[in-house]
Amino acid sequence: MASPLDATPDPLLTFEPHRTVTVREAFGVDSDMTVPMFDTVDSHVPEVDEAYRFDPETTLAICAGFAFDRRVMVQG
């Protein structure tokens, strides 16, 4: 019987970010906080909507969760 540890890893779980950018550069939010960024686009990434404006507090909370490997609950 094959061990679950012998299974091929899911390719989505092996992606590593290509570089870091400031939250200001990525989302237009006034912060020097840096977050990981992928350079490639795939089917999981929506098209950029230039008219969309990010809520600064919510955006910083979500980015902090990704940057520091913490869970963030968004409600509303």
N, CA, C, O and CB atoms as a CASP TS submission, in Angstrom:
PFRMAT TS
TARGET T0000
AUTHOR 0000-0000-0000
METHOD Language model
MODEL 1
PARENT N/A
ATOM      1  N   MET     1       0.847  -1.180   0.000  1.00  0.00           N
ATOM      2  CA  MET     1       0.000   0.000   0.000  1.00  0.00           C
ATOM      3  C   MET     1       0.891   1.241   0.000  1.00  0.00           C
ATOM      4  O   MET     1       1.848   1.326   0.770  1.00  0.00           O
ATOM      5  CB  MET     1      -0.963  -0.001   1.225  1.00  0.00           C
ATOM      6  N   ALA     2       0.577   2.181  -0.850  1.00  0.00           N
ATOM      7  CA  ALA     2       1.382   3.397  -0.973  1.00  0.00           C
ATOM      8  C   ALA     2       1.099   4.338   0.196  1.00  0.00           C
ATOM      9  O   ALA     2      -0.033   4.460   0.662  1.00  0.00           O
ATOM     10  CB  ALA     2       1.095   4.106  -2.317  1.00  0.00           C
ATOM     11  N   SER     3       2.136   4.982   0.642  1.00  0.00           N
ATOM     12  CA  SER     3       2.014   5.950   1.722  1.00  0.00           C
ATOM     13  C   SER     3       1.529   7.287   1.163  1.00  0.00           C
ATOM     14  O   SER     3       1.900   7.653   0.047  1.00  0.00           O
ATOM     15  CB  SER     3       3.364   6.122   2.460  1.00  0.00           C
ATOM     16  N   PRO     4       0.701   8.027   1.921  1.00  0.00           N
ATOM     17  CA  PRO     4       0.289   9.362   1.468  1.00  0.00           C
ATOM     18  C   PRO     4       1.483  10.297   1.289  1.00  0.00           C
ATOM     19  O   PRO     4       1.407  11.271   0.540  1.00  0.00           O
ATOM     20  CB  PRO     4      -0.698   9.972   2.461  1.00  0.00           C
ATOM     21  N   LEU     5       2.575   9.999   1.973  1.00  0.00           N
ATOM     22  CA  LEU     5       3.766  10.835   1.858  1.00  0.00           C
ATOM     23  C   LEU     5       4.466  10.645   0.517  1.00  0.00           C
ATOM     24  O   LEU     5       5.268  11.487   0.113  1.00  0.00           O
ATOM     25  CB  LEU     5       4.730  10.528   2.990  1.00  0.00           C
ATOM     26  N   ASP     6       4.169   9.545  -0.178  1.00  0.00           N
ATOM     27  CA  ASP     6       4.777   9.278  -1.477  1.00  0.00           C
ATOM     28  C   ASP     6       4.026   9.961  -2.619  1.00  0.00           C
ATOM     29  O   ASP     6       4.476   9.920  -3.764  1.00  0.00           O
ATOM     30  CB  ASP     6       4.834   7.785  -1.722  1.00  0.00           C
ATOM     31  N   ALA     7       2.900  10.582  -2.323  1.00  0.00           N
ATOM     32  CA  ALA     7       2.079  11.201  -3.365  1.00  0.00           C
ATOM     33  C   ALA     7       2.802  12.398  -3.976  1.00  0.00           C
ATOM     34  O   ALA     7       3.610  13.052  -3.317  1.00  0.00           O
ATOM     35  CB  ALA     7       0.715  11.636  -2.794  1.00  0.00           C
ATOM     36  N   THR     8       2.504  12.671  -5.224  1.00  0.00           N
ATOM     37  CA  THR     8       3.074  13.823  -5.909  1.00  0.00           C
ATOM     38  C   THR     8       2.503  15.096  -5.298  1.00  0.00           C
ATOM     39  O   THR     8       1.289  15.207  -5.129  1.00  0.00           O
ATOM     40  CB  THR     8       2.787  13.765  -7.434  1.00  0.00           C
ATOM     41  N   PRO     9       3.366  16.066  -4.961  1.00  0.00           N
ATOM     42  CA  PRO     9       2.855  17.301  -4.354  1.00  0.00           C
ATOM     43  C   PRO     9       1.999  18.098  -5.337  1.00  0.00           C
ATOM     44  O   PRO     9       2.229  18.078  -6.547  1.00  0.00           O
ATOM     45  CB  PRO     9       4.017  18.167  -3.854  1.00  0.00           C
ATOM     46  N   ASP    10       1.028  18.786  -4.797  1.00  0.00           N
ATOM     47  CA  ASP    10       0.163  19.644  -5.604  1.00  0.00           C
ATOM     48  C   ASP    10       0.999  20.813  -6.119  1.00  0.00           C
ATOM     49  O   ASP    10       1.611  21.517  -5.316  1.00  0.00           O
ATOM     50  CB  ASP    10      -1.074  20.152  -4.777  1.00  0.00           C
ATOM     51  N   PRO    11       1.045  21.044  -7.441  1.00  0.00           N
ATOM     52  CA  PRO    11       1.868  22.130  -7.968  1.00  0.00           C
ATOM     53  C   PRO    11       1.474  23.505  -7.433  1.00  0.00           C
ATOM     54  O   PRO    11       2.324  24.391  -7.339  1.00  0.00           O
ATOM     55  CB  PRO    11       1.788  22.139  -9.466  1.00  0.00           C
ATOM     56  N   LEU    12       0.197  23.702  -7.081  1.00  0.00           N
ATOM     57  CA  LEU    12      -0.212  24.994  -6.538  1.00  0.00           C
ATOM     58  C   LEU    12       0.406  25.260  -5.173  1.00  0.00           C
ATOM     59  O   LEU    12       0.569  26.414  -4.778  1.00  0.00           O
ATOM     60  CB  LEU    12      -1.723  25.063  -6.439  1.00  0.00           C
ATOM     61  N   LEU    13       0.750  24.205  -4.456  1.00  0.00           N
ATOM     62  CA  LEU    13       1.333  24.372  -3.125  1.00  0.00           C
ATOM     63  C   LEU    13       2.842  24.549  -3.172  1.00  0.00           C
ATOM     64  O   LEU    13       3.460  24.824  -2.143  1.00  0.00           O
ATOM     65  CB  LEU    13       0.991  23.184  -2.256  1.00  0.00           C
ATOM     66  N   THR    14       3.441  24.399  -4.333  1.00  0.00           N
ATOM     67  CA  THR    14       4.896  24.521  -4.440  1.00  0.00           C
ATOM     68  C   THR    14       5.331  25.839  -5.067  1.00  0.00           C
ATOM     69  O   THR    14       6.530  26.073  -5.219  1.00  0.00           O
ATOM     70  CB  THR    14       5.449  23.374  -5.248  1.00  0.00           C
ATOM     71  N   PHE    15       4.389  26.706  -5.436  1.00  0.00           N
ATOM     72  CA  PHE    15       4.745  28.009  -6.003  1.00  0.00           C
ATOM     73  C   PHE    15       5.444  28.858  -4.956  1.00  0.00           C
ATOM     74  O   PHE    15       5.059  28.860  -3.787  1.00  0.00           O
ATOM     75  CB  PHE    15       3.493  28.738  -6.535  1.00  0.00           C
ATOM     76  N   GLU    16       6.457  29.567  -5.373  1.00  0.00           N
ATOM     77  CA  GLU    16       7.153  30.516  -4.509  1.00  0.00           C
ATOM     78  C   GLU    16       7.062  31.894  -5.154  1.00  0.00           C
ATOM     79  O   GLU    16       7.201  32.006  -6.372  1.00  0.00           O
ATOM     80  CB  GLU    16       8.647  30.093  -4.278  1.00  0.00           C
ATOM     81  N   PRO    17       6.834  32.943  -4.371  1.00  0.00           N
ATOM     82  CA  PRO    17       6.795  34.292  -4.942  1.00  0.00           C
ATOM     83  C   PRO    17       8.122  34.632  -5.620  1.00  0.00           C
ATOM     84  O   PRO    17       9.180  34.158  -5.208  1.00  0.00           O
ATOM     85  CB  PRO    17       6.474  35.332  -3.849  1.00  0.00           C
ATOM     86  N   HIS    18       8.051  35.456  -6.659  1.00  0.00           N
ATOM     87  CA  HIS    18       9.235  35.808  -7.430  1.00  0.00           C
ATOM     88  C   HIS    18       9.999  36.987  -6.850  1.00  0.00           C
ATOM     89  O   HIS    18      11.215  37.081  -7.011  1.00  0.00           O
ATOM     90  CB  HIS    18       8.846  36.114  -8.837  1.00  0.00           C
ATOM     91  N   ARG    19       9.287  37.891  -6.173  1.00  0.00           N
ATOM     92  CA  ARG    19       9.937  39.090  -5.635  1.00  0.00           C
ATOM     93  C   ARG    19       9.041  39.714  -4.577  1.00  0.00           C
ATOM     94  O   ARG    19       7.937  39.233  -4.322  1.00  0.00           O
ATOM     95  CB  ARG    19      10.245  40.116  -6.764  1.00  0.00           C
ATOM     96  N   THR    20       9.521  40.783  -3.965  1.00  0.00           N
ATOM     97  CA  THR    20       8.691  41.526  -3.021  1.00  0.00           C
ATOM     98  C   THR    20       8.471  42.933  -3.566  1.00  0.00           C
ATOM     99  O   THR    20       9.322  43.492  -4.258  1.00  0.00           O
ATOM    100  CB  THR    20       9.347  41.572  -1.605  1.00  0.00           C
ATOM    101  N   VAL    21       7.324  43.482  -3.241  1.00  0.00           N
ATOM    102  CA  VAL    21       6.963  44.846  -3.637  1.00  0.00           C
ATOM    103  C   VAL    21       6.333  45.536  -2.439  1.00  0.00           C
ATOM    104  O   VAL    21       5.904  44.879  -1.491  1.00  0.00           O
ATOM    105  CB  VAL    21       5.988  44.849  -4.866  1.00  0.00           C
ATOM    106  N   THR    22       6.277  46.862  -2.485  1.00  0.00           N
ATOM    107  CA  THR    22       5.586  47.576  -1.416  1.00  0.00           C
ATOM    108  C   THR    22       4.083  47.500  -1.658  1.00  0.00           C
ATOM    109  O   THR    22       3.624  47.337  -2.788  1.00  0.00           O
ATOM    110  CB  THR    22       6.059  49.056  -1.336  1.00  0.00           C
ATOM    111  N   VAL    23       3.337  47.622  -0.580  1.00  0.00           N
ATOM    112  CA  VAL    23       1.878  47.645  -0.683  1.00  0.00           C
ATOM    113  C   VAL    23       1.456  48.848  -1.532  1.00  0.00           C
ATOM    114  O   VAL    23       0.454  48.797  -2.244  1.00  0.00           O
ATOM    115  CB  VAL    23       1.216  47.704   0.735  1.00  0.00           C
ATOM    116  N   ARG    24       2.227  49.919  -1.446  1.00  0.00           N
ATOM    117  CA  ARG    24       1.944  51.114  -2.254  1.00  0.00           C
ATOM    118  C   ARG    24       2.033  50.789  -3.744  1.00  0.00           C
ATOM    119  O   ARG    24       1.162  51.173  -4.525  1.00  0.00           O
ATOM    120  CB  ARG    24       2.924  52.255  -1.900  1.00  0.00           C
ATOM    121  N   GLU    25       3.090  50.079  -4.128  1.00  0.00           N
ATOM    122  CA  GLU    25       3.293  49.725  -5.532  1.00  0.00           C
ATOM    123  C   GLU    25       2.211  48.764  -6.038  1.00  0.00           C
ATOM    124  O   GLU    25       1.717  48.912  -7.156  1.00  0.00           O
ATOM    125  CB  GLU    25       4.674  49.098  -5.720  1.00  0.00           C
ATOM    126  N   ALA    26       1.851  47.796  -5.221  1.00  0.00           N
ATOM    127  CA  ALA    26       0.907  46.764  -5.662  1.00  0.00           C
ATOM    128  C   ALA    26      -0.554  47.206  -5.594  1.00  0.00           C
ATOM    129  O   ALA    26      -1.346  46.874  -6.475  1.00  0.00           O
ATOM    130  CB  ALA    26       1.087  45.526  -4.829  1.00  0.00           C
ATOM    131  N   PHE    27      -0.912  47.961  -4.539  1.00  0.00           N
ATOM    132  CA  PHE    27      -2.326  48.255  -4.306  1.00  0.00           C
ATOM    133  C   PHE    27      -2.668  49.737  -4.200  1.00  0.00           C
ATOM    134  O   PHE    27      -3.840  50.091  -4.074  1.00  0.00           O
ATOM    135  CB  PHE    27      -2.761  47.580  -3.068  1.00  0.00           C
ATOM    136  N   GLY    28      -1.663  50.608  -4.250  1.00  0.00           N
ATOM    137  CA  GLY    28      -1.927  52.038  -4.148  1.00  0.00           C
ATOM    138  C   GLY    28      -2.285  52.495  -2.750  1.00  0.00           C
ATOM    139  O   GLY    28      -2.874  53.562  -2.579  1.00  0.00           O
ATOM    140  N   VAL    29      -1.935  51.698  -1.739  1.00  0.00           N
ATOM    141  CA  VAL    29      -2.204  52.040  -0.341  1.00  0.00           C
ATOM    142  C   VAL    29      -0.931  52.640   0.246  1.00  0.00           C
ATOM    143  O   VAL    29       0.156  52.099   0.044  1.00  0.00           O
ATOM    144  CB  VAL    29      -2.673  50.780   0.485  1.00  0.00           C
ATOM    145  N   ASP    30      -1.055  53.749   0.969  1.00  0.00           N
ATOM    146  CA  ASP    30       0.099  54.480   1.488  1.00  0.00           C
ATOM    147  C   ASP    30       0.781  53.710   2.616  1.00  0.00           C
ATOM    148  O   ASP    30       0.487  53.923   3.792  1.00  0.00           O
ATOM    149  CB  ASP    30      -0.326  55.864   1.980  1.00  0.00           C
ATOM    150  N   SER    31       1.689  52.819   2.245  1.00  0.00           N
ATOM    151  CA  SER    31       2.431  52.011   3.212  1.00  0.00           C
ATOM    152  C   SER    31       3.716  51.520   2.563  1.00  0.00           C
ATOM    153  O   SER    31       3.748  51.206   1.373  1.00  0.00           O
ATOM    154  CB  SER    31       1.577  50.813   3.718  1.00  0.00           C
ATOM    155  N   ASP    32       4.776  51.460   3.364  1.00  0.00           N
ATOM    156  CA  ASP    32       6.053  50.928   2.880  1.00  0.00           C
ATOM    157  C   ASP    32       6.184  49.435   3.164  1.00  0.00           C
ATOM    158  O   ASP    32       7.222  48.839   2.877  1.00  0.00           O
ATOM    159  CB  ASP    32       7.215  51.681   3.522  1.00  0.00           C
ATOM    160  N   MET    33       5.146  48.833   3.721  1.00  0.00           N
ATOM    161  CA  MET    33       5.168  47.394   4.001  1.00  0.00           C
ATOM    162  C   MET    33       5.439  46.632   2.707  1.00  0.00           C
ATOM    163  O   MET    33       4.892  46.972   1.658  1.00  0.00           O
ATOM    164  CB  MET    33       3.824  46.927   4.642  1.00  0.00           C
ATOM    165  N   THR    34       6.276  45.610   2.779  1.00  0.00           N
ATOM    166  CA  THR    34       6.552  44.807   1.588  1.00  0.00           C
ATOM    167  C   THR    34       5.815  43.476   1.679  1.00  0.00           C
ATOM    168  O   THR    34       5.647  42.906   2.757  1.00  0.00           O
ATOM    169  CB  THR    34       8.073  44.574   1.421  1.00  0.00           C
ATOM    170  N   VAL    35       5.386  43.006   0.529  1.00  0.00           N
ATOM    171  CA  VAL    35       4.654  41.746   0.437  1.00  0.00           C
ATOM    172  C   VAL    35       5.208  40.931  -0.725  1.00  0.00           C
ATOM    173  O   VAL    35       5.733  41.498  -1.684  1.00  0.00           O
ATOM    174  CB  VAL    35       3.129  41.996   0.258  1.00  0.00           C
ATOM    175  N   PRO    36       5.096  39.603  -0.649  1.00  0.00           N
ATOM    176  CA  PRO    36       5.558  38.772  -1.761  1.00  0.00           C
ATOM    177  C   PRO    36       4.659  38.940  -2.980  1.00  0.00           C
ATOM    178  O   PRO    36       3.458  39.181  -2.856  1.00  0.00           O
ATOM    179  CB  PRO    36       5.609  37.298  -1.344  1.00  0.00           C
ATOM    180  N   MET    37       5.263  38.807  -4.164  1.00  0.00           N
ATOM    181  CA  MET    37       4.504  38.964  -5.410  1.00  0.00           C
ATOM    182  C   MET    37       4.949  37.926  -6.429  1.00  0.00           C
ATOM    183  O   MET    37       6.131  37.599  -6.537  1.00  0.00           O
ATOM    184  CB  MET    37       4.678  40.389  -5.985  1.00  0.00           C
ATOM    185  N   PHE    38       3.979  37.421  -7.170  1.00  0.00           N
ATOM    186  CA  PHE    38       4.255  36.515  -8.281  1.00  0.00           C
ATOM    187  C   PHE    38       4.308  37.325  -9.568  1.00  0.00           C
ATOM    188  O   PHE    38       3.509  38.243  -9.755  1.00  0.00           O
ATOM    189  CB  PHE    38       3.178  35.389  -8.374  1.00  0.00           C
ATOM    190  N   ASP    39       5.237  36.998 -10.453  1.00  0.00           N
ATOM    191  CA  ASP    39       5.345  37.690 -11.741  1.00  0.00           C
ATOM    192  C   ASP    39       4.485  37.059 -12.821  1.00  0.00           C
ATOM    193  O   ASP    39       4.184  37.699 -13.829  1.00  0.00           O
ATOM    194  CB  ASP    39       6.779  37.711 -12.196  1.00  0.00           C
ATOM    195  N   THR    40       4.087  35.814 -12.621  1.00  0.00           N
ATOM    196  CA  THR    40       3.330  35.116 -13.656  1.00  0.00           C
ATOM    197  C   THR    40       1.838  35.130 -13.338  1.00  0.00           C
ATOM    198  O   THR    40       1.438  35.171 -12.175  1.00  0.00           O
ATOM    199  CB  THR    40       3.828  33.671 -13.804  1.00  0.00           C
ATOM    200  N   VAL    41       1.043  35.096 -14.366  1.00  0.00           N
ATOM    201  CA  VAL    41      -0.415  35.072 -14.235  1.00  0.00           C
ATOM    202  C   VAL    41      -0.895  33.688 -14.639  1.00  0.00           C
ATOM    203  O   VAL    41      -0.405  33.112 -15.610  1.00  0.00           O
ATOM    204  CB  VAL    41      -1.096  36.186 -15.110  1.00  0.00           C
ATOM    205  N   ASP    42      -1.854  33.159 -13.892  1.00  0.00           N
ATOM    206  CA  ASP    42      -2.456  31.881 -14.281  1.00  0.00           C
ATOM    207  C   ASP    42      -3.972  31.983 -14.139  1.00  0.00           C
ATOM    208  O   ASP    42      -4.507  33.068 -13.913  1.00  0.00           O
ATOM    209  CB  ASP    42      -1.895  30.708 -13.415  1.00  0.00           C
ATOM    210  N   SER    43      -4.645  30.877 -14.269  1.00  0.00           N
ATOM    211  CA  SER    43      -6.111  30.885 -14.259  1.00  0.00           C
ATOM    212  C   SER    43      -6.706  31.271 -12.903  1.00  0.00           C
ATOM    213  O   SER    43      -7.907  31.527 -12.820  1.00  0.00           O
ATOM    214  CB  SER    43      -6.625  29.526 -14.659  1.00  0.00           C
ATOM    215  N   HIS    44      -5.901  31.318 -11.843  1.00  0.00           N
ATOM    216  CA  HIS    44      -6.398  31.681 -10.518  1.00  0.00           C
ATOM    217  C   HIS    44      -6.337  33.192 -10.265  1.00  0.00           C
ATOM    218  O   HIS    44      -6.787  33.667  -9.222  1.00  0.00           O
ATOM    219  CB  HIS    44      -5.601  30.950  -9.453  1.00  0.00           C
ATOM    220  N   VAL    45      -5.784  33.937 -11.213  1.00  0.00           N
ATOM    221  CA  VAL    45      -5.591  35.375 -11.035  1.00  0.00           C
ATOM    222  C   VAL    45      -6.576  36.133 -11.927  1.00  0.00           C
ATOM    223  O   VAL    45      -6.567  35.965 -13.146  1.00  0.00           O
ATOM    224  CB  VAL    45      -4.123  35.785 -11.362  1.00  0.00           C
ATOM    225  N   PRO    46      -7.429  36.969 -11.316  1.00  0.00           N
ATOM    226  CA  PRO    46      -8.371  37.737 -12.142  1.00  0.00           C
ATOM    227  C   PRO    46      -7.653  38.873 -12.872  1.00  0.00           C
ATOM    228  O   PRO    46      -6.531  39.241 -12.526  1.00  0.00           O
ATOM    229  CB  PRO    46      -9.513  38.305 -11.271  1.00  0.00           C
ATOM    230  N   GLU    47      -8.317  39.414 -13.879  1.00  0.00           N
ATOM    231  CA  GLU    47      -7.769  40.568 -14.591  1.00  0.00           C
ATOM    232  C   GLU    47      -7.781  41.779 -13.665  1.00  0.00           C
ATOM    233  O   GLU    47      -8.632  41.884 -12.782  1.00  0.00           O
ATOM    234  CB  GLU    47      -8.577  40.859 -15.890  1.00  0.00           C
ATOM    235  N   VAL    48      -6.836  42.689 -13.870  1.00  0.00           N
ATOM    236  CA  VAL    48      -6.750  43.899 -13.063  1.00  0.00           C
ATOM    237  C   VAL    48      -7.875  44.847 -13.461  1.00  0.00           C
ATOM    238  O   VAL    48      -8.096  45.112 -14.643  1.00  0.00           O
ATOM    239  CB  VAL    48      -5.366  44.583 -13.230  1.00  0.00           C
ATOM    240  N   ASP    49      -8.582  45.354 -12.447  1.00  0.00           N
ATOM    241  CA  ASP    49      -9.630  46.349 -12.655  1.00  0.00           C
ATOM    242  C   ASP    49      -9.068  47.686 -12.188  1.00  0.00           C
ATOM    243  O   ASP    49      -9.008  47.944 -10.986  1.00  0.00           O
ATOM    244  CB  ASP    49     -10.962  45.973 -11.884  1.00  0.00           C
ATOM    245  N   GLU    50      -8.660  48.533 -13.117  1.00  0.00           N
ATOM    246  CA  GLU    50      -8.022  49.810 -12.780  1.00  0.00           C
ATOM    247  C   GLU    50      -8.953  50.749 -12.010  1.00  0.00           C
ATOM    248  O   GLU    50      -8.470  51.657 -11.333  1.00  0.00           O
ATOM    249  CB  GLU    50      -7.545  50.496 -14.045  1.00  0.00           C
ATOM    250  N   ALA    51     -10.263  50.559 -12.095  1.00  0.00           N
ATOM    251  CA  ALA    51     -11.218  51.425 -11.408  1.00  0.00           C
ATOM    252  C   ALA    51     -11.409  51.027  -9.941  1.00  0.00           C
ATOM    253  O   ALA    51     -11.949  51.809  -9.160  1.00  0.00           O
ATOM    254  CB  ALA    51     -12.556  51.392 -12.129  1.00  0.00           C
ATOM    255  N   TYR    52     -10.975  49.824  -9.558  1.00  0.00           N
ATOM    256  CA  TYR    52     -11.187  49.345  -8.190  1.00  0.00           C
ATOM    257  C   TYR    52     -10.266  50.082  -7.226  1.00  0.00           C
ATOM    258  O   TYR    52      -9.088  50.280  -7.524  1.00  0.00           O
ATOM    259  CB  TYR    52     -10.949  47.821  -8.101  1.00  0.00           C
ATOM    260  N   ARG    53     -10.791  50.486  -6.079  1.00  0.00           N
ATOM    261  CA  ARG    53     -10.000  51.156  -5.043  1.00  0.00           C
ATOM    262  C   ARG    53     -10.011  50.290  -3.794  1.00  0.00           C
ATOM    263  O   ARG    53     -11.074  49.926  -3.292  1.00  0.00           O
ATOM    264  CB  ARG    53     -10.556  52.587  -4.735  1.00  0.00           C
ATOM    265  N   PHE    54      -8.835  49.965  -3.298  1.00  0.00           N
ATOM    266  CA  PHE    54      -8.712  49.119  -2.123  1.00  0.00           C
ATOM    267  C   PHE    54      -8.943  49.926  -0.857  1.00  0.00           C
ATOM    268  O   PHE    54      -8.473  51.058  -0.743  1.00  0.00           O
ATOM    269  CB  PHE    54      -7.340  48.451  -2.084  1.00  0.00           C
ATOM    270  N   ASP    55      -9.674  49.343   0.105  1.00  0.00           N
ATOM    271  CA  ASP    55      -9.830  49.938   1.426  1.00  0.00           C
ATOM    272  C   ASP    55      -8.496  49.775   2.146  1.00  0.00           C
ATOM    273  O   ASP    55      -8.031  48.648   2.319  1.00  0.00           O
ATOM    274  CB  ASP    55     -11.015  49.272   2.234  1.00  0.00           C
ATOM    275  N   PRO    56      -7.867  50.876   2.574  1.00  0.00           N
ATOM    276  CA  PRO    56      -6.517  50.782   3.146  1.00  0.00           C
ATOM    277  C   PRO    56      -6.396  49.858   4.359  1.00  0.00           C
ATOM    278  O   PRO    56      -5.475  49.044   4.415  1.00  0.00           O
ATOM    279  CB  PRO    56      -6.056  52.142   3.535  1.00  0.00           C
ATOM    280  N   GLU    57      -7.303  49.966   5.326  1.00  0.00           N
ATOM    281  CA  GLU    57      -7.188  49.143   6.538  1.00  0.00           C
ATOM    282  C   GLU    57      -7.349  47.659   6.230  1.00  0.00           C
ATOM    283  O   GLU    57      -6.588  46.829   6.727  1.00  0.00           O
ATOM    284  CB  GLU    57      -8.231  49.571   7.568  1.00  0.00           C
ATOM    285  N   THR    58      -8.336  47.332   5.416  1.00  0.00           N
ATOM    286  CA  THR    58      -8.565  45.930   5.058  1.00  0.00           C
ATOM    287  C   THR    58      -7.402  45.384   4.245  1.00  0.00           C
ATOM    288  O   THR    58      -6.950  44.262   4.478  1.00  0.00           O
ATOM    289  CB  THR    58      -9.873  45.781   4.270  1.00  0.00           C
ATOM    290  N   THR    59      -6.919  46.170   3.297  1.00  0.00           N
ATOM    291  CA  THR    59      -5.800  45.737   2.456  1.00  0.00           C
ATOM    292  C   THR    59      -4.559  45.476   3.294  1.00  0.00           C
ATOM    293  O   THR    59      -3.881  44.468   3.093  1.00  0.00           O
ATOM    294  CB  THR    59      -5.497  46.787   1.382  1.00  0.00           C
ATOM    295  N   LEU    60      -4.250  46.371   4.233  1.00  0.00           N
ATOM    296  CA  LEU    60      -3.073  46.170   5.088  1.00  0.00           C
ATOM    297  C   LEU    60      -3.223  44.932   5.966  1.00  0.00           C
ATOM    298  O   LEU    60      -2.254  44.203   6.176  1.00  0.00           O
ATOM    299  CB  LEU    60      -2.838  47.402   5.966  1.00  0.00           C
ATOM    300  N   ALA    61      -4.423  44.689   6.477  1.00  0.00           N
ATOM    301  CA  ALA    61      -4.644  43.501   7.309  1.00  0.00           C
ATOM    302  C   ALA    61      -4.432  42.224   6.507  1.00  0.00           C
ATOM    303  O   ALA    61      -3.783  41.290   6.980  1.00  0.00           O
ATOM    304  CB  ALA    61      -6.058  43.517   7.905  1.00  0.00           C
ATOM    305  N   ILE    62      -4.978  42.181   5.296  1.00  0.00           N
ATOM    306  CA  ILE    62      -4.817  40.991   4.450  1.00  0.00           C
ATOM    307  C   ILE    62      -3.355  40.807   4.061  1.00  0.00           C
ATOM    308  O   ILE    62      -2.836  39.692   4.111  1.00  0.00           O
ATOM    309  CB  ILE    62      -5.695  41.099   3.185  1.00  0.00           C
ATOM    310  N   CYS    63      -2.692  41.888   3.676  1.00  0.00           N
ATOM    311  CA  CYS    63      -1.274  41.802   3.283  1.00  0.00           C
ATOM    312  C   CYS    63      -0.402  41.362   4.452  1.00  0.00           C
ATOM    313  O   CYS    63       0.530  40.580   4.269  1.00  0.00           O
ATOM    314  CB  CYS    63      -0.780  43.155   2.748  1.00  0.00           C
ATOM    315  N   ALA    64      -0.697  41.858   5.650  1.00  0.00           N
ATOM    316  CA  ALA    64       0.065  41.441   6.825  1.00  0.00           C
ATOM    317  C   ALA    64      -0.114  39.952   7.071  1.00  0.00           C
ATOM    318  O   ALA    64       0.835  39.267   7.454  1.00  0.00           O
ATOM    319  CB  ALA    64      -0.366  42.241   8.064  1.00  0.00           C
ATOM    320  N   GLY    65      -1.310  39.450   6.856  1.00  0.00           N
ATOM    321  CA  GLY    65      -1.546  38.017   7.008  1.00  0.00           C
ATOM    322  C   GLY    65      -0.704  37.201   6.059  1.00  0.00           C
ATOM    323  O   GLY    65      -0.105  36.205   6.465  1.00  0.00           O
ATOM    324  N   PHE    66      -0.645  37.607   4.787  1.00  0.00           N
ATOM    325  CA  PHE    66       0.180  36.890   3.811  1.00  0.00           C
ATOM    326  C   PHE    66       1.669  37.052   4.109  1.00  0.00           C
ATOM    327  O   PHE    66       2.427  36.085   4.031  1.00  0.00           O
ATOM    328  CB  PHE    66      -0.125  37.385   2.397  1.00  0.00           C
ATOM    329  N   ALA    67       2.087  38.269   4.449  1.00  0.00           N
ATOM    330  CA  ALA    67       3.510  38.537   4.658  1.00  0.00           C
ATOM    331  C   ALA    67       4.064  37.815   5.882  1.00  0.00           C
ATOM    332  O   ALA    67       5.225  37.405   5.889  1.00  0.00           O
ATOM    333  CB  ALA    67       3.739  40.027   4.800  1.00  0.00           C
ATOM    334  N   PHE    68       3.237  37.657   6.920  1.00  0.00           N
ATOM    335  CA  PHE    68       3.711  37.059   8.165  1.00  0.00           C
ATOM    336  C   PHE    68       3.073  35.704   8.448  1.00  0.00           C
ATOM    337  O   PHE    68       3.108  35.222   9.580  1.00  0.00           O
ATOM    338  CB  PHE    68       3.441  37.993   9.316  1.00  0.00           C
ATOM    339  N   ASP    69       2.490  35.090   7.419  1.00  0.00           N
ATOM    340  CA  ASP    69       1.910  33.752   7.511  1.00  0.00           C
ATOM    341  C   ASP    69       0.914  33.642   8.669  1.00  0.00           C
ATOM    342  O   ASP    69       0.990  32.728   9.490  1.00  0.00           O
ATOM    343  CB  ASP    69       3.016  32.713   7.677  1.00  0.00           C
ATOM    344  N   ARG    70      -0.012  34.588   8.714  1.00  0.00           N
ATOM    345  CA  ARG    70      -1.051  34.606   9.747  1.00  0.00           C
ATOM    346  C   ARG    70      -2.418  34.535   9.089  1.00  0.00           C
ATOM    347  O   ARG    70      -2.586  34.934   7.937  1.00  0.00           O
ATOM    348  CB  ARG    70      -0.938  35.877  10.632  1.00  0.00           C
ATOM    349  N   ARG    71      -3.373  34.034   9.815  1.00  0.00           N
ATOM    350  CA  ARG    71      -4.742  33.973   9.311  1.00  0.00           C
ATOM    351  C   ARG    71      -5.416  35.320   9.519  1.00  0.00           C
ATOM    352  O   ARG    71      -5.242  35.967  10.552  1.00  0.00           O
ATOM    353  CB  ARG    71      -5.544  32.845  10.009  1.00  0.00           C
ATOM    354  N   VAL    72      -6.179  35.724   8.532  1.00  0.00           N
ATOM    355  CA  VAL    72      -6.925  36.978   8.605  1.00  0.00           C
ATOM    356  C   VAL    72      -8.371  36.678   8.245  1.00  0.00           C
ATOM    357  O   VAL    72      -8.645  36.054   7.220  1.00  0.00           O
ATOM    358  CB  VAL    72      -6.316  38.071   7.654  1.00  0.00           C
ATOM    359  N   MET    73      -9.296  37.123   9.089  1.00  0.00           N
ATOM    360  CA  MET    73     -10.708  36.931   8.793  1.00  0.00           C
ATOM    361  C   MET    73     -11.276  38.248   8.271  1.00  0.00           C
ATOM    362  O   MET    73     -11.174  39.282   8.931  1.00  0.00           O
ATOM    363  CB  MET    73     -11.490  36.441  10.055  1.00  0.00           C
ATOM    364  N   VAL    74     -11.867  38.201   7.092  1.00  0.00           N
ATOM    365  CA  VAL    74     -12.497  39.380   6.500  1.00  0.00           C
ATOM    366  C   VAL    74     -13.994  39.140   6.505  1.00  0.00           C
ATOM    367  O   VAL    74     -14.469  38.092   6.067  1.00  0.00           O
ATOM    368  CB  VAL    74     -11.966  39.660   5.044  1.00  0.00           C
ATOM    369  N   GLN    75     -14.727  40.112   7.000  1.00  0.00           N
ATOM    370  CA  GLN    75     -16.171  39.960   7.129  1.00  0.00           C
ATOM    371  C   GLN    75     -16.855  41.213   6.614  1.00  0.00           C
ATOM    372  O   GLN    75     -16.326  42.317   6.743  1.00  0.00           O
ATOM    373  CB  GLN    75     -16.573  39.680   8.596  1.00  0.00           C
ATOM    374  N   GLY    76     -18.018  41.041   6.038  1.00  0.00           N
ATOM    375  CA  GLY    76     -18.809  42.200   5.648  1.00  0.00           C
ATOM    376  C   GLY    76     -18.900  42.401   4.178  1.00  0.00           C
ATOM    377  O   GLY    76     -19.542  43.348   3.723  1.00  0.00           O
TER
END
